[in-house]
Amino acid sequence: MAVLGIRLYGDPVLTRKTRPVLLPSERELVGELVRNLFAAMEAFGGVGLAANQAGVPLRVAVIRIPPKEGPGVQLVLVNPEIISGEGSQTGEEGCLSFPGLFLKIKRFNKVKVRSFNERGLPVEINADGFLARALQHEIDHLDGKVFTQRLSLLARLRLKPRLARLKKEWLR
Ligand SMILES: [Zn+2]
């Protein structure tokens, strides 16, 4: 199986809202996409990957958190939505679409997510801490939002020159 490439910041697929998967008619397509997303995520060493980061504009994402970050969890998200969030946490995040960039981002501490799994069955996920952060990061991707957009306006302005330098490195 060929490993999908990861789209980097600047690629328009990252800033467009993805299309929901039609269930059950597109369920089989999801199975293959999910296997490819897990393979790409492993190859590039991330804990989450949204389909549009692999160039596929569908509302699908995967998360795999190794045991050292908590209890260890693997999730397939098909058409996920955050239905509620509470509290706040600020912590460092990275993103496979921004290699080498780590930013302190404020997120809800707890979220409730309604989604479908890879078999097309509805699931509800209640998460806090690191998993809640990963869910918010990936669902943002599916909404066409990247993590730099979660910074304050001032922090974004400050980041601009560094981001421009990083972009040049990625193109090399
Ligand atoms: Zn990301």
Residues whose N, C-alpha, C, O or C-beta is under 5 A from the ligand:
A	BS01	ZN	G94 C95 L96
